[in-house]
Amino acid sequence: MNQSSSKRSVDVQHLIVDAQRAGQRLDNFLLQHLDKHTPRSLVYRLIRSGQVRINGGRRKPMYKLQEGDDVRVPPVRQLSPESITIPPALLTQLREAIVYRDAEQLVVDKPAGLAVHAGSGLTFGLVDVLKKMLPKYPDLALAHRLDRDTSGCVLIGLNRQALVQQQQDLKQQRIRKHYLLLVVGTPRETLLEIDLPVAKHAAGDRSKMYVDEAGKSALTRFRLLQRYGDYSLLQAEPVTGRTHQIRVHALAAGMPLAGDRLYVAGDAPSRALQVQAPRLFLHAAELRLSWPQDTLVHAPLPEPLRTFLDHL
């Protein structure tokens, strides 16, 4: 990526896309170029308002960049890295939470409560902590996301080439993800497949997803592992990767997740059981990688969730 001038970051910049960045989405390109504490909402606002231009014209956030594209980036107030303070205890915790690493990628067992990106009032996220820990890899990036309240395996590409490979593997379902979740109720069958489209409604609570025939296709496979009285421990495999997919599909099947304050059951007894859990009972327990070789990565169930099961 070449920069046409050496102007300060507070001025308009024109960035020329090189071969390494060709094929990258515009939104991801900007998120990597701008200060990592620039809110994602601001990035999308800059694109949709036309302040970001490609070869002089408007483009959508998902536009795939081409080699030679001229990307106009408007002035954005940059935060100084020195102004960001990451607690030493968190650095230590995440060093110990790396459950797999090779020359191109790593998997970290993300704790619940840590967002993957800064923004919405957060000065740092998982990516910022990892870059602080691994300064030799300034281009490291997430291959996929986990919600802030969800714990478990997150796959990280240490360079652009690795990230492209990971995203291709995810798209072609060569990477398998398995979650552990505790739900209120019991599935109708030991093996249950939910194939319902999900969408974010234009009206109402924009933070929530809904089953909607006009939405994007979504497929989740559930397997019953064990009964705990009014609760059931399940394994879920999200075949597609829609936002909040597991939580939406579980609720649609009449099995709201324990500890879920966003997707709640309609009846009072189920709601009462939901709130007993110490946090959202959803954990990304396993990743099966296909590259550079077939590898199964495991993240153990966090102690608060194990303790809750023991009490049941």
C-alpha positions in Angstrom: 0.0 0.0 0.0 1.5 3.3 -1.1 0.6 6.7 0.4 0.7 9.6 -2.1 2.0 12.1 0.3 3.6 12.4 3.7 0.8 14.6 5.1 -0.1 14.3 8.8 -2.9 12.0 9.7 -5.2 14.9 10.4 -5.2 15.7 6.6 -7.0 14.0 3.7 -5.0 11.0 2.6 -5.0 9.2 -0.8 -3.9 5.5 -0.5 -3.1 3.4 -3.5 -4.0 -0.2 -3.1 -1.2 -2.6 -3.8 -1.4 -6.3 -4.8 -1.2 -7.5 -1.2 -4.4 -5.6 -0.3 -6.3 -6.3 -3.5 -9.5 -8.3 -2.7 -9.9 -6.9 0.8 -13.2 -5.3 1.8 -13.2 -1.6 2.0 -14.5 -1.5 5.6 -11.7 -4.0 6.7 -9.1 -2.0 4.8 -10.1 1.2 6.7 -10.3 -0.5 10.0 -6.7 -1.7 9.6 -5.4 1.6 8.2 -7.0 3.9 10.8 -6.2 4.0 14.4 -7.4 0.7 16.0 -9.5 2.7 18.5 -11.5 4.4 15.7 -15.1 3.1 16.4 -16.4 0.8 13.7 -19.6 2.9 13.6 -17.5 5.9 12.6 -15.9 3.9 9.8 -19.2 2.9 8.3 -20.6 6.4 8.7 -17.6 7.8 6.7 -18.2 5.3 3.9 -22.0 5.8 3.7 -21.8 9.6 3.8 -19.4 9.6 0.9 -16.4 11.0 2.8 -14.5 7.9 1.8 -14.1 7.7 -2.0 -12.7 5.0 -4.4 -11.3 6.6 -7.6 -13.5 9.6 -6.9 -16.7 7.6 -6.5 -18.8 6.2 -3.6 -18.7 2.5 -2.7 -20.4 0.2 -0.2 -18.5 -1.1 2.9 -18.3 -4.6 1.3 -16.7 -3.4 -1.9 -13.6 -5.5 -2.8 -10.6 -3.3 -3.5 -8.7 -3.7 -6.7 -5.0 -3.2 -7.2 -4.4 0.5 -8.2 -7.6 1.8 -6.5 -7.2 5.3 -5.1 -8.8 5.4 -1.7 -9.6 8.8 -0.3 -9.5 8.8 3.5 -10.9 11.9 5.2 -9.3 13.5 8.3 -10.0 11.3 11.4 -8.8 12.2 14.9 -6.2 9.6 15.8 -5.6 8.5 19.3 -2.0 8.2 20.4 -0.9 4.6 21.3 0.7 6.1 24.4 -2.8 7.2 25.6 -4.1 3.6 25.6 -3.5 1.8 28.9 -4.0 -2.0 28.9 -4.0 -3.5 32.4 -0.8 -5.7 32.9 -3.0 -8.4 34.4 -5.0 -8.7 31.1 -1.7 -8.9 29.1 -0.6 -11.8 31.4 -4.0 -13.5 31.2 -4.1 -13.4 27.3 -0.5 -14.6 27.1 -1.6 -17.7 29.0 -4.8 -17.9 26.9 -3.0 -18.7 23.6 -4.1 -22.3 23.1 -2.5 -22.8 19.6 0.1 -21.0 17.6 2.1 -21.7 14.4 4.1 -19.5 12.1 1.0 -18.0 10.4 -1.8 -18.0 12.9 -2.8 -18.4 16.5 -6.0 -19.3 18.5 -6.7 -17.4 21.7 -9.2 -18.4 24.4 -11.0 -15.0 24.7 -12.4 -14.3 28.2 -16.0 -13.2 28.4 -16.4 -9.5 28.8 -13.6 -8.6 26.4 -14.7 -7.2 23.1 -12.7 -8.2 20.0 -12.5 -4.5 18.8 -12.4 -1.1 20.5 -15.4 1.2 20.1 -18.7 2.0 21.7 -16.9 3.5 24.7 -14.2 0.8 24.8 -10.6 2.1 24.4 -9.2 -1.3 23.5 -10.2 -4.8 22.4 -8.7 -8.2 22.0 -6.9 -7.2 18.8 -5.2 -4.2 20.6 -4.0 -6.4 23.4 -2.6 -9.0 21.0 -0.8 -6.3 19.0 0.7 -5.0 22.3 1.8 -8.5 23.1 3.1 -9.3 19.6 4.6 -6.1 18.1 6.4 -8.2 15.3 2.9 -8.7 13.7 1.4 -5.3 13.1 -1.0 -6.7 10.5 -2.5 -9.4 12.7 -6.3 -9.6 12.4 -9.4 -11.6 13.3 -10.5 -14.3 10.9 -13.9 -14.3 12.6 -15.6 -12.6 15.6 -17.0 -13.5 19.0 -19.5 -11.5 20.9 -18.2 -9.6 23.9 -20.1 -11.8 26.3 -19.1 -15.1 24.6 -15.8 -16.8 25.6 -13.6 -19.2 23.8 -11.6 -19.8 20.6 -10.9 -16.9 18.3 -8.7 -17.5 15.2 -6.1 -14.8 14.4 -4.2 -14.4 11.2 -0.7 -13.1 11.9 -0.3 -11.6 8.4 -2.5 -10.7 5.4 -1.8 -13.9 3.5 -2.8 -16.1 6.4 -6.0 -14.1 6.9 -7.0 -14.5 3.3 -6.4 -18.3 3.6 -8.4 -18.5 6.9 -11.4 -16.5 5.4 -11.4 -18.8 2.4 -11.4 -21.9 4.7 -14.3 -20.5 6.8 -16.3 -19.7 3.7 -15.8 -23.2 2.3 -16.5 -24.8 5.7 -13.0 -26.3 6.0 -12.8 -24.8 9.5 -15.3 -26.3 11.9 -16.5 -24.4 15.0 -18.2 -26.1 18.0 -19.8 -24.3 20.9 -21.0 -25.4 24.3 -24.2 -23.8 25.6 -26.6 -24.4 28.4 -30.3 -23.8 27.5 -33.6 -23.8 29.4 -35.6 -26.7 28.2 -34.8 -29.8 26.2 -34.4 -30.2 22.4 -37.1 -32.2 20.6 -34.5 -34.6 19.4 -30.9 -35.6 20.4 -29.7 -34.1 17.1 -31.5 -31.0 15.9 -30.9 -28.9 12.8 -32.3 -25.3 12.7 -32.4 -23.8 9.2 -34.0 -20.4 9.5 -32.9 -17.0 8.0 -32.0 -14.2 10.3 -32.0 -10.4 9.9 -31.6 -7.2 11.8 -34.9 -5.3 11.8 -34.9 -1.8 10.6 -37.2 -0.8 13.4 -37.1 -1.8 17.1 -33.9 -2.9 18.9 -31.1 -2.7 16.4 -28.8 -4.7 18.6 -31.0 -7.8 18.1 -31.3 -10.3 15.3 -34.6 -12.0 14.4 -35.8 -14.9 12.4 -37.0 -13.3 9.2 -37.8 -14.8 5.8 -36.3 -11.7 4.2 -33.0 -12.3 6.1 -29.8 -14.1 5.3 -29.8 -17.9 5.3 -28.6 -19.5 8.6 -28.0 -23.1 9.6 -27.1 -24.4 13.1 -26.7 -28.0 14.2 -27.4 -28.8 17.8 -26.6 -32.0 19.7 -27.8 -32.8 23.2 -24.9 -33.7 25.6 -26.5 -33.9 29.0 -29.6 -33.0 31.0 -29.5 -30.9 34.2 -33.0 -30.8 35.5 -34.7 -27.9 33.7 -31.6 -27.2 31.7 -29.8 -29.0 28.8 -26.1 -28.8 27.9 -25.8 -28.7 24.1 -23.1 -28.6 21.5 -23.8 -26.3 18.6 -22.1 -26.1 15.2 -23.0 -22.9 13.3 -22.6 -23.9 9.6 -23.1 -20.3 8.6 -21.7 -17.3 10.5 -24.6 -14.9 11.1 -24.6 -12.4 14.0 -26.0 -14.0 17.2 -27.0 -17.0 15.1 -26.8 -19.7 17.9 -28.8 -17.5 20.3 -31.5 -16.7 17.8 -31.9 -20.3 16.6 -31.9 -21.7 20.1 -34.7 -19.2 21.1 -36.6 -20.0 18.0 -36.5 -23.7 19.0 -37.9 -22.9 22.4 -34.5 -23.2 24.1 -33.3 -19.8 25.3 -29.7 -19.7 26.6 -29.0 -19.5 30.3 -27.7 -16.1 31.3 -28.9 -14.4 28.1 -30.3 -11.0 28.9 -30.9 -10.1 25.2 -32.7 -13.1 23.8 -35.2 -13.9 26.5 -38.0 -16.5 26.7 -41.6 -15.4 26.5 -42.9 -17.2 29.6 -42.0 -16.1 33.2 -40.7 -19.5 34.4 -38.2 -19.8 31.6 -37.1 -16.1 32.1 -36.5 -16.8 35.8 -34.3 -19.8 35.0 -32.4 -17.8 32.4 -31.2 -15.2 34.8 -29.8 -17.7 37.3 -26.6 -18.2 35.3 -23.7 -16.0 36.2 -23.2 -14.9 32.6 -24.2 -15.8 29.1 -23.6 -19.6 28.9 -22.0 -19.7 25.5 -18.4 -20.9 24.9 -16.5 -21.5 21.7 -15.0 -24.8 22.8 -13.4 -26.2 19.7 -11.9 -25.1 16.4 -10.8 -27.7 13.8 -8.3 -26.2 11.5 -7.4 -27.6 8.1 -4.3 -25.5 7.4 -1.4 -25.9 7.4 -2.5 -29.3 8.7 -5.6 -30.9 10.3 -5.6 -29.6 13.9 -8.2 -29.7 16.7 -7.9 -26.8 19.1 -9.7 -26.9 22.4 -10.6 -24.2 25.0 -11.8 -25.6 28.4 -15.1 -24.4 29.9 -14.4 -21.3 32.1 -14.6 -21.8 35.8 -17.8 -19.7 36.4 -19.7 -21.9 33.9 -18.2 -25.2 35.3 -19.2 -24.1 38.8 -22.8 -23.3 37.7 -23.0 -26.8 36.2 -21.7 -28.4 39.4 -24.4 -26.6 41.4 -27.1 -27.9 39.1 
